[in-house]
Amino acid sequence: MNSTQNEKYGSMIAMDEQTRLEMLSFETPKIRLLRSMSIEGEAMQVLDFAAFPKPEFDLPIFCGNFFTTANMNIVVLDLNPLHDVTSRRDYKEKYYDHLLPLGLKYTELLPWGGKLTSESIKFFSPIVIWTKFSSSNSKHEVLYSAFMEYYKAWLELMEQAVEDTDPSQITCNLEAQHRYLTWRAEKDPGHGVLKRLIGEKLAKDLLRNFLFSGIDELGSKTFLDYFPEYSIEDGTINEKRSIIGKGFENRPWDKNGEFIGNDLRN
């Protein structure tokens, strides 16, 4: 594994002069970017960990987000699909069908965390763990076990992955990852936290050039090219998290990983 660490993103001290941000990044022959950001402060602890495959591989994107305060824990853990698992049955079968027992194991231990927007759901897989619980309800051993098992499962998929040689498939993978990065950099819920800690300018830079690095290198399409429904009259991006206006109060997949929806109006 080779380090791609940019000194600019090694560590930062927040504006409160107490909270510390630490960043690490690496690459491998199959991984374009493996990176982590940790935030340690009196008010919160955060781990944002992700692994992005090179475009020659249609691997899911590994995503682990852990946010802890004195009162609340918020967790998202998933193998984010590069391609739509509802319309692309072959992709679901290739990467997720054999992982459904693992997903069921942990989604029972870590129940659905409440409403997610229809837009966000598109970037998650049938085995996503999305959960919230109070800090007095200790589930840290379960979380650690879930993280290790999900990451091990992703690493095994990576080891088995065969490089695509079809230029059209590589282009498809490239655009799918670029679309994902563009969405996350613009609509990531962590933006507000980073803005409070290090200011708007640095927060946007960190999102675009470290956490979701690749936006400028992997494609030229803009956020509004991918998501034109977010355009407002002056040509800027609507800051709302949801334009469709639907949310999923409960897990929208059944035990077989089939999408069942049951979305509700806000």
Secondary structure, DSSP 8 states (H G I E B T S, - for coil): -EE---GGGSEEE-TTSS-EEEEEEEE-SSEEEEEEEEEE-SSEEEEEEEEEE-TT----EEEEEEEEESSEEEEEEEEE-SS-TTT-HHHHHHHTGGGHHHHHHHHHHS---S-EEHHHHTT--TT-EEEEEETTS--HHHHHHHHHHHHHHHHHHHHH------HHHHHHHHHHHHHHHHHHHHH-TTHHHHHHHH-HHHHHHHIIIIITTTHHHH----HHHH-GGGB-TTS-B---S-SS-EEESS--B-TTS-B----EE-
